């Protein structure tokens, strides 16, 4: 077990981790009282790989079944314990040294040049619409929901999120709206149902573009809502409003100036852009190596300092900034619960290893938002400081107005 035992002694500062090694021997690592987890390792190679690349090795071990949990412990318990103690892991001398080396190459890890961006998106979003229907809400929104009340359903919370975003766009009759990274189209359709606006959604996912276009046709909105299979960098029209939800995480730090510069070019002086993105409250870093390899190639959730740095260079006013902190943890918990209920169907579509991979993804992501450093932010931007009202009450007032309009139009969830 050495050198794994040595690292574990420094790692577990809160709670208790019992590791049963490949020979059946128990090793106990304990800090202050807290969560207790029992884990069995059946492959001796893990004694080394878990030391040199713990996040990647742990995820792969769970996928392969060489890391299991016993005595009533679960994967969720382990990932929660891991997250609670993550800072002590980062301070372990070997991990600090390896991180310093990896930071030198992080730009290569976030490459999203044209063509490569298409492949990165296809890796995740083109798994098939039937797969995503197994755990997303009925309208297939694949981003952080907004829970105004803890008892709300996932569908209600996702509608809250659309209403919140719409209120920050300050829409008016006849406006042209661009939705960058439009997903399966629900935000674009929602905006067009509430307001007389024309919305263009762009995505790099063939599966999303196909379904979104069909949804627009079924809703009778094809004349005002279109979805294109297109890189946002190839868009050269002008738009009064721009919104982007859950796409910025796929841009990459070295492309931030390109992103915000293009937003600036696409808007008139009093245009408004609203960005919904994952970020983190810690200094600049790197994406999880496991997440980057298996789930989101090229992805990275930025530190806020990295975002503001680029916004400033591109002469954009930040008119409003809002943080959704535990909302994504709650969203992911809903997804994980729905996924688990449909686990056998996932295995039938793919296999057991794939199901384990997605279990690890959904639960580990939840822990990033529940006990880690991840958050979601809304950033409202314009070329002009007064493009939106200077008193923030309008955001709340507009949400109330839209809620009444939804009822009047009988917009079901």
C-alpha positions in Angstrom: 0.0 0.0 0.0 3.0 2.4 0.3 3.1 5.1 -1.1 -0.7 5.3 -1.1 -0.8 4.9 2.7 1.6 7.8 3.1 -0.6 10.1 1.0 -3.9 9.0 2.6 -2.5 9.9 6.1 -2.1 13.5 4.8 -5.3 13.4 2.8 -8.0 12.5 5.3 -8.3 15.4 7.7 -12.0 15.1 8.4 -13.9 11.8 8.5 -12.7 8.3 8.3 -11.7 6.2 5.3 -11.1 2.4 5.6 -9.3 0.9 2.6 -9.3 -2.9 2.2 -6.4 -3.7 0.0 -6.1 -6.5 -2.7 -4.9 -8.9 0.0 -7.8 -8.2 2.3 -6.0 -6.2 4.8 -7.7 -3.1 6.3 -6.0 0.3 6.5 -7.7 3.0 8.5 -7.1 6.7 7.8 -8.9 9.1 10.1 -9.1 12.8 10.9 -11.6 14.7 13.0 -15.0 13.0 13.4 -17.1 12.9 10.3 -18.3 10.8 7.4 -17.0 7.1 7.5 -16.4 5.2 4.2 -15.1 1.7 3.5 -13.5 1.1 0.1 -12.0 -2.1 -1.4 -9.2 -2.0 -4.0 -8.8 -5.2 -6.0 -5.9 -4.1 -8.2 -2.5 -3.5 -6.7 -1.6 -1.1 -9.5 -4.0 1.4 -7.9 -1.5 1.8 -5.0 0.6 3.8 -7.4 -1.8 5.3 -9.9 -4.0 6.8 -7.1 -0.9 8.6 -5.8 0.2 10.1 -9.1 -3.2 10.9 -10.6 -5.9 10.4 -7.9 -8.9 11.9 -9.7 -8.3 10.1 -13.0 -7.4 6.8 -11.3 -10.3 6.8 -8.9 -12.8 7.4 -11.7 -11.3 4.7 -13.9 -11.1 2.3 -11.0 -14.8 2.8 -10.3 -15.7 2.3 -14.0 -13.6 -0.9 -14.1 -15.0 -2.2 -10.9 -11.5 -2.4 -9.2 -12.7 0.1 -6.6 -15.8 -0.9 -4.7 -17.6 0.2 -1.5 -18.6 -2.0 1.4 -20.1 -1.8 4.9 -23.0 0.3 3.6 -20.8 2.9 2.0 -21.6 4.2 -1.5 -19.9 6.1 -4.3 -21.7 9.2 -3.2 -20.3 8.8 0.3 -16.8 8.4 -1.1 -17.0 11.4 -3.4 -18.4 13.5 -0.6 -15.5 12.5 1.6 -13.1 13.2 -1.2 -14.5 16.7 -1.8 -14.5 17.6 1.9 -10.8 16.8 2.1 -9.8 18.0 -1.4 -7.7 20.9 -0.1 -5.4 18.7 2.0 -4.9 16.5 -1.1 -3.9 19.6 -3.1 -1.3 20.5 -0.4 0.4 17.1 -0.5 4.0 17.8 -1.7 3.8 15.4 -4.7 0.4 16.7 -5.8 1.7 20.3 -5.6 4.7 19.5 -7.7 2.6 17.6 -10.3 0.0 20.4 -10.5 2.7 23.0 -11.2 3.9 20.9 -14.1 0.4 20.3 -15.5 -0.4 24.0 -15.3 2.2 24.7 -17.9 0.3 22.6 -20.4 -3.3 23.6 -19.5 -3.8 25.7 -22.7 -3.3 22.5 -24.7 -5.9 20.8 -22.6 -8.4 23.6 -23.5 -8.0 23.7 -27.3 -11.3 24.4 -29.0 -10.2 25.6 -32.4 -12.8 25.2 -35.2 -13.2 21.6 -36.2 -11.7 20.4 -32.9 -14.6 22.1 -31.0 -17.1 20.2 -33.2 -15.4 16.9 -32.2 -15.4 17.8 -28.5 -19.1 18.7 -28.5 -20.0 15.5 -30.5 -18.2 13.4 -27.9 -20.7 14.4 -25.2 -23.8 15.8 -26.8 -24.3 13.4 -29.7 -24.7 10.4 -27.4 -28.4 10.3 -28.5 -31.4 12.3 -27.5 -33.1 9.1 -26.1 -30.2 8.8 -23.6 -30.6 12.4 -22.3 -34.4 11.9 -21.9 -33.7 9.4 -19.3 -32.5 11.9 -16.7 -33.2 15.5 -17.8 -36.4 17.4 -17.3 -39.2 17.0 -19.8 -38.0 20.0 -21.9 -34.4 18.7 -21.9 -32.5 21.6 -20.3 -29.0 20.5 -19.6 -27.8 23.3 -17.3 -28.2 24.6 -13.8 -31.8 25.0 -12.8 -33.0 27.8 -10.4 -34.8 26.5 -7.3 -36.8 29.3 -5.8 -38.2 26.8 -3.3 -36.7 23.5 -2.1 -39.9 21.7 -2.9 -40.0 22.6 -6.5 -39.8 19.9 -9.2 -36.9 19.9 -11.7 -39.3 21.0 -14.4 -40.4 24.0 -12.3 -36.9 25.0 -11.4 -35.7 24.8 -15.0 -38.6 27.1 -16.0 -37.6 29.5 -13.3 -34.1 29.6 -14.9 -35.5 30.5 -18.3 -37.7 33.2 -16.7 -34.7 34.6 -14.9 -32.6 34.7 -18.0 -35.4 36.3 -20.1 -35.9 39.0 -17.5 -32.2 40.0 -17.9 -32.4 40.3 -21.7 -34.7 43.3 -21.6 -36.6 42.1 -24.7 -38.7 44.4 -26.9 -40.9 43.8 -29.9 -39.1 42.8 -33.1 -35.7 42.2 -31.6 -33.3 39.7 -33.0 -31.8 37.3 -30.5 -28.8 35.0 -30.8 -28.7 31.9 -28.5 -25.1 30.6 -28.5 -25.0 26.9 -27.6 -28.8 26.5 -27.8 -29.0 22.9 -26.7 -32.3 21.3 -27.5 -33.9 24.7 -28.0 -36.1 25.3 -25.0 -34.8 28.7 -24.1 -35.2 30.0 -27.7 -38.7 28.6 -27.9 -39.6 30.1 -24.5 -38.4 33.6 -25.5 -40.4 33.4 -28.8 -43.5 32.3 -27.0 -43.4 35.2 -24.5 -42.2 38.0 -26.8 -42.5 38.9 -30.5 -38.8 38.3 -31.2 -36.8 36.4 -33.7 -34.3 33.9 -32.3 -31.4 32.1 -33.9 -29.9 29.2 -32.0 -26.5 27.8 -32.9 -25.0 24.5 -31.8 -22.3 22.1 -32.8 -24.3 19.1 -31.9 -26.2 17.4 -34.8 -28.5 15.6 -32.4 -29.5 18.9 -30.7 -30.0 20.9 -33.9 -32.2 18.2 -35.4 -34.5 17.9 -32.4 -34.6 21.6 -31.7 -35.7 22.3 -35.3 -38.4 19.7 -35.0 -39.6 21.3 -31.7 -39.8 24.7 -33.4 -41.9 23.2 -36.2 -44.3 21.5 -33.8 -44.7 24.7 -31.9 -45.5 26.6 -35.0 -42.6 28.9 -34.5 -40.3 28.0 -37.4 -40.9 31.5 -38.9 -39.4 33.1 -35.8 -37.1 30.5 -34.4 -34.3 28.8 -36.3 -31.6 26.4 -35.2 -28.3 26.1 -37.1 -25.4 23.6 -36.9 -22.8 26.3 -36.8 -19.8 27.5 -34.8 -20.6 30.8 -33.1 -17.4 32.2 -34.6 -19.0 31.9 -38.1 -22.0 34.0 -37.2 -21.7 37.4 -38.8 -25.2 38.9 -38.5 -26.2 41.6 -36.0 -28.3 40.9 -33.0 -30.0 43.1 -30.4 -29.6 40.5 -27.7 -27.3 37.5 -27.2 -27.7 34.8 -24.6 -25.4 31.8 -23.9 -26.2 29.1 -21.4 -23.7 26.3 -20.5 -21.5 26.8 -23.6 -18.8 29.1 -22.2 -17.2 26.1 -20.3 -16.2 24.7 -23.7 -14.5 27.9 -25.0 -11.1 27.6 -23.3 -9.1 30.4 -21.7 -7.0 31.1 -24.7 -10.2 31.7 -26.7 -11.9 34.1 -24.2 -10.8 37.2 -26.1 -12.1 35.7 -29.3 -15.4 35.0 -27.6 -16.0 38.4 -26.0 -14.6 40.2 -29.0 -17.1 38.4 -31.2 -20.0 39.3 -28.8 -18.9 42.9 -29.0 -18.9 42.8 -32.9 -22.3 41.2 -33.1 -24.2 43.7 -30.9 -25.2 47.3 -31.5 -24.1 49.9 -28.9 -27.1 49.3 -26.7 -27.2 45.5 -27.3 -27.2 43.2 -24.3 -25.5 39.8 -23.8 -26.3 37.5 -20.9 -23.8 34.7 -20.1 -24.7 31.7 -17.9 -21.7 29.7 -17.1 -20.0 27.5 -14.5 -17.1 29.1 -12.8 -15.2 28.6 -9.5 -14.3 30.8 -6.6 -10.7 29.7 -6.4 -7.7 30.9 -8.5 -7.1 29.7 -12.1 -6.6 26.0 -12.4 -7.4 23.0 -14.6 -10.3 20.8 -15.3 -10.5 17.4 -13.7 -8.3 15.0 -15.8 -11.0 12.3 -15.5 -13.8 14.7 -16.6 -11.6 16.0 -19.5 -10.8 12.5 -20.7 -14.2 10.8 -20.4 -17.0 13.5 -20.3 -16.0 17.0 -21.6 -12.9 17.0 -23.8 -11.4 20.6 -23.9 -13.7 21.9 -21.2 -12.8 24.2 -18.3 -14.8 26.2 -15.8 -13.0 29.5 -15.3 -12.0 31.5 -12.3 -13.9 34.8 -12.3 -10.6 36.7 -12.6 -10.0 35.0 -15.9 -13.4 36.1 -17.2 -13.2 39.7 -16.0 -9.7 40.0 -17.5 -11.0 39.3 -21.0 -14.2 41.3 -20.6 -12.2 44.3 -19.7 -9.8 43.9 -22.7 -12.9 43.8 -25.0 -14.4 47.0 -23.6 -17.6 45.5 -22.3 -19.6 46.9 -19.4 -20.7 44.3 -16.8 -24.1 45.6 -15.8 -25.2 42.8 -13.6 -23.6 39.8 -12.0 -25.5 37.1 -10.1 -24.3 33.8 -8.5 -26.2 30.6 -8.3 -24.3 28.7 -5.7 -26.0 25.4 -4.5 -28.6 25.4 -7.3 -26.5 23.2 -9.6 -25.8 20.7 -6.7 -29.6 20.3 -6.4 -30.0 20.1 -10.2 -27.4 17.3 -10.4 -28.9 15.5 -7.5 -32.2 15.4 -9.5 -30.4 14.1 -12.6 -28.5 11.5 -10.6 -31.7 10.2 -9.0 -33.5 10.0 -12.4 -30.4 8.3 -13.9 -30.4 5.7 -11.2 -34.0 4.9 -11.8 -33.2 4.3 -15.5 -29.9 2.6 -14.9 -30.9 -0.7 -16.5 -32.0 1.1 -19.7 -28.7 2.9 -19.8 -26.9 -0.5 -19.6 -29.1 -1.8 -22.4 -28.2 1.2 -24.6 -24.5 1.0 -23.8 -23.0 -1.2 -21.1 -22.2 -1.4 -17.4 -18.9 0.5 -17.6 -20.7 3.4 -19.4 -23.4 3.5 -16.6 -20.6 3.6 -14.0 -18.9 6.4 -15.8 -22.0 8.5 -15.8 -22.8 7.7 -12.2 -19.3 8.9 -11.3 -19.7 12.1 -13.4 -23.1 13.1 -12.1 -22.3 12.5 -8.4 -18.8 14.0 -8.5 -20.1 17.1 -10.3 -22.8 17.4 -7.6 -20.1 17.4 -4.9 -18.1 20.0 -6.8 -21.0 22.4 -6.3 -22.1 21.2 -2.8 -18.7 21.1 -1.0 -16.2 22.1 -3.7 -15.4 25.4 -5.3 -17.8 25.4 -8.3 -20.6 27.9 -8.8 -22.7 29.2 -11.6 -22.7 32.9 -12.6 -24.9 35.1 -14.8 -23.0 38.0 -16.3 -25.0 40.7 -18.2 -22.9 42.8 -20.5 -23.2 45.7 -23.0 -21.1 48.3 -24.8 -23.0 51.0 -22.9 -23.4 51.3 -19.2 -27.1 52.3 -19.4 -28.3 49.6 -21.9 -30.3 48.1 -19.0 -32.2 49.9 -16.2 -29.8 51.2 -13.5 -32.0 49.9 -10.7 -32.0 46.1 -10.4 -35.7 45.8 -9.4 -36.7 45.3 -13.1 -35.3 41.8 -13.0 -37.7 40.8 -10.3 -40.6 42.7 -11.8 -40.1 41.1 -15.2 -40.0 37.6 -13.7 -43.4 38.3 -12.1 -44.8 39.7 -15.4 -43.5 36.6 -17.3 -45.0 34.3 -14.8 -48.5 35.8 -15.3 -48.0 35.8 -19.0 -47.1 32.1 -18.9 -50.4 31.4 -17.1 -52.3 33.6 -19.6 -50.7 31.8 -22.6 -51.2 28.4 -20.8 -47.5 27.6 -21.3 -47.2 24.2 -19.7 -43.9 22.9 -18.3 
